[in-house]
Amino acid sequence: MVRNVAGLLPELEAEDFYLLSGVEQGMRFSEWVQREKLPKFSGLTEEEVDYRLERCLKRGLVEKKTIQYEGYTLQFEGYDILALRALVEQDTISEFGSPLGVGKESDVYEVKSYKPLALKYHREGYTNFREVHKERDYTSDNEHVSWMYTARKAAEREHDILEALYPDVSVPRPIGQNRHVIVMEKMDGVELSQTKLTDEQVLGVLDLLLEEIALAYETGYVHADMSEYNVFVSEDGVKIFDWPQAIPTDHENATQFLRRDLTNTLGYFRRKYPQHVPDAIDSEEVAASIETGSFDSVTDSLS
């Protein structure tokens, strides 16, 4: 897990951010930025670069490595604090709160602005960059990518998809985005995996979820990673989150991913509520009705 660096914001000075931005700029060309190039990239003097490097090294925001030259690279914490400062300056967020969820490819925290919001750090590439680069479409057109590029592209992609889906599809409202960070509305309710539905609620919640999948398809996207871990259930209905891997419906594999999403969704409900999800609800038939725009309700089809 990457350290929460929000508490460092008050103690950093403008020149520290110039230095961090300079390292970030240099990383567009090389993973390790030569010390000699940092004055040019940061706009600082040689002496100021040395002083700011010492401060940022002490706080774990950059890392030093001697290869054929003395090189510096951003730690994920350094990238985090650059994004946080930008979001604060844009008045997107004003306070930083407690963790809401920590996963393999993202960390989510509560933040505040005019109301409680959620801030999501994308961590793609941090633990296993090569596998992410190989599997995700949004890096496949760039041969020389870094974890920084991968995480930023994932955030940009998810933010764009949320903007395309909201409000027609029940997804978190996107508020802002900077680098590898998205700010969105904080969701109410409980994760589907932790929800205990009553007998009367099972098919109703399943119907709501399938309707949202159908609406997303109609809007032009397949989630492509549906599971009980990226759905929230509340009194207002269901909300689907985690969209960075979503694909457009004209993608060559859209049909395959739609069917996988439906198989995962129905499979979860059948495992947890076996007596309430009849075999008559078939993922192939549901997929076909979604693709033709004729999906209505699985409960209606059973009556």
C-alpha positions in Angstrom: 0.0 0.0 0.0 1.2 3.5 -0.9 1.6 5.9 2.0 -1.1 8.6 2.5 0.9 11.8 1.8 -2.0 14.3 2.3 -0.4 15.3 5.6 2.7 16.5 3.8 0.9 19.2 1.8 1.2 22.0 4.5 5.0 21.5 5.0 6.0 21.5 1.3 6.9 24.7 -0.4 6.3 25.9 -3.9 9.9 25.1 -4.9 9.5 21.5 -3.7 6.6 21.2 -6.2 8.8 22.8 -8.9 11.3 20.1 -8.3 8.7 17.3 -8.3 7.2 18.6 -11.5 10.6 18.7 -13.0 11.3 15.1 -12.2 7.8 14.3 -13.6 8.6 16.1 -16.8 11.9 14.3 -17.2 10.3 10.9 -16.7 8.5 11.4 -20.0 11.9 10.6 -21.6 13.5 8.2 -19.1 12.5 6.4 -16.0 15.5 7.9 -14.2 16.1 11.6 -14.8 19.7 12.8 -14.9 20.6 15.2 -12.1 22.1 17.6 -14.6 18.8 18.0 -16.4 16.7 18.9 -13.3 17.5 22.7 -13.3 16.2 22.9 -16.9 13.1 20.8 -16.1 12.3 22.5 -12.8 13.3 26.1 -13.5 15.4 26.0 -10.3 19.1 26.9 -9.8 21.7 24.2 -9.2 21.8 25.0 -5.5 18.0 25.0 -5.2 17.8 21.7 -6.9 20.2 20.1 -4.4 18.2 21.5 -1.5 14.8 20.4 -2.8 16.1 17.0 -3.7 17.2 16.5 -0.1 13.8 17.6 1.2 11.9 15.3 -1.2 14.2 12.3 -0.6 13.7 12.7 3.1 10.0 12.6 2.7 10.0 9.6 0.3 8.7 11.5 -2.6 11.6 10.8 -5.0 14.2 8.0 -5.2 17.8 8.3 -6.2 19.8 5.7 -8.1 23.3 5.8 -9.5 23.5 4.1 -12.9 25.9 5.5 -15.5 24.7 8.8 -14.0 23.0 10.1 -10.9 19.3 9.7 -11.6 16.1 10.5 -9.8 12.6 9.2 -10.2 9.2 9.9 -8.6 7.9 7.6 -6.0 4.1 7.0 -6.3 3.9 9.2 -3.2 5.5 12.0 -5.2 3.0 11.6 -8.0 0.2 11.5 -5.4 1.1 14.8 -3.9 1.4 16.5 -7.2 -2.1 15.5 -8.1 -3.4 16.4 -4.6 -1.9 19.9 -4.8 -3.5 20.5 -8.2 -6.9 19.3 -7.0 -6.7 21.6 -4.0 -5.6 24.6 -6.1 -8.6 23.9 -8.4 -10.9 23.9 -5.4 -12.0 20.4 -6.3 -11.2 19.2 -2.7 -10.6 21.0 0.5 -10.0 18.2 3.1 -8.6 14.7 3.1 -10.3 12.0 5.2 -10.0 8.3 6.0 -9.6 5.3 3.6 -12.7 3.9 2.0 -11.1 1.0 0.2 -7.7 -0.3 -0.8 -7.2 -2.6 -3.7 -4.5 -4.0 -5.9 -5.0 -1.3 -8.6 -6.5 1.6 -6.6 -6.7 3.3 -3.3 -9.9 5.2 -2.4 -10.2 7.9 0.3 -13.0 10.1 1.6 -12.4 13.8 0.8 -14.5 16.9 1.3 -15.5 19.9 -0.8 -19.0 21.2 -0.7 -20.0 17.7 0.5 -18.2 14.4 1.2 -16.6 13.0 -2.0 -14.4 10.0 -2.9 -10.9 10.3 -4.2 -9.5 7.4 -6.2 -5.8 6.9 -6.8 -5.1 4.6 -9.8 -2.2 2.3 -9.0 -2.1 0.3 -12.2 1.5 -0.7 -12.9 2.7 -0.1 -9.3 3.1 -3.8 -8.4 3.1 -5.6 -11.7 3.6 -3.1 -14.5 4.5 -5.6 -17.2 1.3 -7.6 -16.8 -0.9 -4.5 -16.7 0.9 -3.1 -19.8 0.3 -6.4 -21.6 -3.4 -6.8 -20.8 -4.8 -3.3 -20.8 -5.9 -1.7 -24.1 -5.1 1.9 -23.0 -1.3 1.2 -23.0 -1.1 -1.1 -26.0 -0.3 1.8 -28.5 2.7 3.0 -26.5 5.9 0.9 -26.4 7.8 3.0 -23.9 5.4 3.4 -21.0 5.9 3.7 -17.3 3.8 3.1 -14.3 3.1 6.8 -14.2 1.8 6.8 -17.8 -0.3 3.7 -17.2 -1.9 5.0 -14.0 -2.7 8.4 -15.6 -4.2 6.8 -18.7 -6.4 4.6 -16.6 -7.7 7.6 -14.6 -8.3 9.6 -17.7 -10.1 6.7 -19.3 -12.3 6.0 -16.3 -13.2 9.7 -15.9 -14.1 10.0 -19.6 -16.3 6.8 -19.3 -18.0 8.1 -16.2 -18.8 11.4 -17.9 -20.2 9.5 -20.9 -22.4 7.2 -18.7 -23.6 9.7 -16.0 -26.4 10.4 -15.3 -28.2 7.9 -17.6 -26.4 4.9 -16.0 -26.2 4.6 -12.2 -22.5 5.3 -11.8 -20.7 7.6 -9.4 -20.9 11.2 -10.6 -17.5 12.3 -11.8 -16.3 15.6 -10.2 -12.7 16.0 -11.3 -9.5 14.4 -12.5 -5.8 15.1 -12.3 -2.9 12.8 -13.4 -3.8 9.4 -11.9 -6.5 10.6 -9.6 -10.3 10.8 -10.0 -12.6 12.6 -7.6 -16.2 11.4 -7.7 -19.3 11.4 -5.5 -19.1 9.2 -2.4 -21.5 6.3 -2.8 -24.1 5.4 -0.2 -25.0 1.8 0.6 -23.1 -1.5 0.9 -21.0 -3.4 -1.5 -23.0 -6.2 -3.1 -20.6 -8.8 -1.8 -21.4 -7.7 1.8 -25.2 -7.2 1.2 -27.7 -9.7 2.7 -30.8 -9.4 0.6 -34.2 -10.7 1.8 -36.0 -13.3 -0.2 -38.2 -10.7 -1.7 -35.3 -8.4 -2.7 -33.1 -10.9 -4.6 -34.7 -10.8 -8.0 -35.5 -7.1 -7.7 -31.9 -6.2 -7.1 -30.7 -8.6 -9.8 -33.2 -6.9 -12.2 -31.9 -3.4 -11.3 -28.3 -4.5 -11.9 -29.1 -6.1 -15.3 -31.0 -2.9 -16.3 -27.9 -0.8 -15.6 -25.8 -3.2 -17.6 -28.3 -2.8 -20.4 -28.3 1.0 -20.1 -24.5 1.1 -20.2 -24.6 -1.0 -23.4 -27.1 1.3 -24.9 -24.9 4.3 -24.0 -22.0 2.5 -25.7 -20.0 0.6 -23.1 -19.5 -2.8 -21.6 -18.0 -2.8 -18.1 -15.8 -5.9 -18.8 -15.0 -6.6 -15.2 -18.4 -7.0 -13.5 -18.4 -8.7 -10.1 -20.1 -8.4 -6.7 -17.1 -6.2 -5.6 -17.9 -3.2 -7.9 -21.6 -2.8 -7.2 -23.1 -0.8 -4.3 -26.6 -1.5 -3.1 -28.6 1.2 -1.2 -32.2 2.2 -0.7 -32.0 4.1 -3.9 -31.0 1.1 -6.0 -27.7 -0.1 -7.3 -24.6 1.8 -8.5 -21.8 0.3 -10.6 -18.2 1.6 -10.1 -14.7 0.8 -11.3 -14.8 1.4 -15.1 -11.2 1.9 -16.3 -11.2 -1.4 -18.2 -14.6 -0.8 -19.9 -14.7 -1.2 -23.7 -16.9 0.4 -26.3 -19.7 -1.7 -27.7 -18.1 -1.5 -31.2 -15.0 -3.2 -29.8 -14.3 -6.6 -31.4 -14.6 -8.4 -28.1 -17.6 -6.5 -26.7 -19.9 -9.5 -27.2 -17.5 -11.8 -25.3 -17.1 -9.3 -22.4 -20.8 -8.6 -22.1 -21.5 -12.3 -21.8 -18.8 -12.7 -19.2 -20.2 -9.8 -17.2 -23.6 -11.4 -17.3 -22.3 -14.9 -16.4 -20.4 -13.4 -13.4 -23.4 -11.5 -12.3 -25.9 -14.3 -12.5 -23.3 -16.7 -11.2 -22.9 -14.7 -8.0 -26.6 -14.5 -7.4 -27.0 -18.2 -8.0 -24.2 -19.0 -5.6 -25.5 -16.8 -2.8 -29.3 -17.2 -3.4 -29.6 -20.5 -5.2 -33.3 -21.0 -4.3 -34.3 -17.6 -5.7 -32.6 -17.4 -9.1 -34.2 -20.0 -11.4 -32.3 -21.7 -14.3 -34.8 -20.1 -16.7 -32.7 -16.9 -16.4 -30.1 -17.5 -19.0 -27.1 -15.3 -19.6 -27.1 -15.9 -23.3 -30.7 -14.9 -23.7 -30.2 -11.8 -21.5 -27.1 -10.8 -23.5 -29.0 -11.2 -26.8 -31.8 -9.0 -25.6 -29.4 -6.4 -24.4 -27.6 -6.3 -27.7 -30.9 -5.9 -29.6 -32.2 -3.3 -27.2 -35.1 -5.4 -26.2 -34.1 -6.2 -22.6 -36.9 -5.5 -20.2 -36.9 -7.5 -17.0 -36.0 -11.0 -15.9 -38.9 -11.0 -13.4 -41.4 -10.3 -16.2 -40.0 -13.1 -18.3 -40.6 -15.5 -15.4 -44.3 -14.6 -14.9 
